Amino acid sequence: MKAIAVEPGAGTPSLIDLPVPEPAPGEALVRTLRVGVDGTDDEVIAGSHGGVPDGDDRLVLGHEAVGVVEDPNGTDLEEGQYVVPTVRRPPAGVETNDYFERGEPDMAPEGAYVERGIVGAHGFMAEYFTSPADCLVPISADLAPVGFLVEPISITEKAIEHAAAARSAFDWQPESVLVLGNGSLGLLTAAMFRTTMGYDRVYCLGRRDRPHPSIAILDELDVTYIDSRETSVPEIPEVYEPMDVVYEATGYAKHAFESIEALAPNGVAALLGVPGDWSFEVEGGRLHRELVLHNKAVVGSVNSNRDHFASAIDTMAGLPSWVIEDVVSGVYGLEEYERAFADPTDDATADDDTTIKTAVEFSHI
């Protein structure tokens, strides 16, 4: 079978041949339909994040997948059933641990998990993959073509859940939301806040010029676009309004601290971006006072569990269909898989900068 893999330091993915995997007891064999590409894939390809499985010299990419059960192999799944795989698994040689037993692999510390397509375990960018049945979440046939969006939406499901939990000790009534980042995750999250969650005042910060497809999506959603080159995050409360929720999806390290200044009293910031090492000065005393004197909170969130995947499927079903259609800017077959990884800012690999979200198609739905 064909698979897309990367060698550490290679800087570009390659199409390779692998044998079709055999499912172990409790696992099903899944025929891959589509696999999404995101910033984490870019970091893995660049060698700044993730790692190959022990004893291997390359990693099969892909953690945002949708497929169809080819062989249930004695599990409760059915042949022909559409499924979305979760990402985390116990470390190699370990059947389970307390976090997986509790259904909370997303809360496991480093060393207590591997992530398929990211670190320590091969991903889903292959014509077939195997997975334990309890790590496969059923999805309806009508949503299967965009099922690769379930994983990123599940990330937001968890972040929102944890942000709300941080405010659960009192009667919290949030009204304003600021999403930092107008990439695919930021756009989907802004759409969730605006449509399925019913927030009237949603803002989204980015660094793109009009006209751009991402800004057009925000305009259609009636989400206020903020150009960070004109208004910085700390200036947003004065120019617009203080925010009850700040959702950070940029990986720009300064935003973690600037979010505190953007928050309204009692507000909460959820941080999802993963920055590289970067030293810079902050006014620590002032930020500390903001947190304490105004009851503000900051939570970090990474990965998601099966319940978040199930919630994400319900959320995706409630999003306007045009949002999904506009966010997915390209689905490419194996014969042109390189286009799914093209850098829209690199003239050598892309014709323009209108790319938002891409996926590789391994078999037709």
Salt bridges, closest charged atoms under 4 A:
ASP17 OD1 - LYS2 NZ 2.88
ASP38 OD2 - HIS63 NE2 3.11
ASP41 OD1 - HIS63 ND1 3.63
ASP56 OD2 - HIS122 NE2 2.79
GLU64 OE2 - HIS63 NE2 3.97
GLU64 OE1 - LYS357 NZ 2.54
GLU70 OE1 - ARG31 NE 3.33
GLU104 OE1 - ARG102 NE 3.22
ASP106 OD2 - LYS158 NZ 3.16
GLU115 OE2 - ARG88 NE 2.89
GLU161 OE1 - HIS162 NE2 3.78
GLU161 OE1 - HIS308 NE2 2.95
GLU175 OE1 - ARG201 NH2 3.41
ASP200 OD1 - ARG194 NH1 3.96
ASP209 OD1 - ARG229 NH2 2.56
ASP219 OD2 - ARG210 NH1 2.64
ASP222 OD2 - ARG194 NH2 3.42
ASP227 OD2 - ARG229 NH2 2.92
GLU241 OE2 - ARG201 NE 2.76
GLU258 OE1 - HIS255 ND1 2.92
GLU261 OE1 - ARG286 NH1 2.47
GLU283 OE1 - ARG286 NE 3.05
GLU290 OE2 - HIS294 NE2 3.95
GLU290 OE1 - LYS296 NZ 2.54
GLU336 OE1 - ARG339 NH1 3.18
GLU361 OE2 - ARG34 NE 2.92
GLU361 OE1 - HIS364 ND1 3.21
